[in-house]
Amino acid sequence: MTTTAATPAPAADSRALGLAHYAARGVLEHVLARHGVTFQEQIVLRAAVTADAPQTPDDLVTQVRASLKAAPADIRTTLDDLLAKSLLVADGAHIRATDAGRELLATVGAETAPISARIWGGLPAEDLAAAGRVLTQVTERANAELAALTT
């Protein structure tokens, strides 16, 4: 939807946030499907690849759960799937990405980069900064509400 001076932009709300999330996620899932990887597998794999230190399975479950709010059992199933696909490997008590896992993330990144540039390109820097601040606050508040609901 294009807005003009006569048509003000709608206020940001949960619906607008959800629509933006699912539109962007749909693009990513389309690319991931070509490589036989799910959205959750990509999130777990990325967590393993970008970790500053070796991660145990519990470390990865905790990190991914904080992002996706997925059930620990589902994340453990995803870890098992990534191990079976040889995208992750057990290294003693730790899990690390294989070369194939790193290459997959690089390939997906290369395929999505031009799409992301078209999606985000041309948006004013001050709008992106404002959106970033608002989304950070919304995330913090939603996380606090979820914590209150689950304790």
Secondary structure, DSSP 8 states (H G I E B T S, - for coil): ----SSS------HHHHHHHHHHHHHHHHHHHHHTT--HHHHHHHHHHHH-SS-B-HHHHHHHHHHHH---HHHHHHHHHHHHHTTSEEEETTEEEE-HHHHHHHHHHHHHHHHHHHHHHTT--HHHHHHHHHHHHHHHHHHHHHHHHHH-
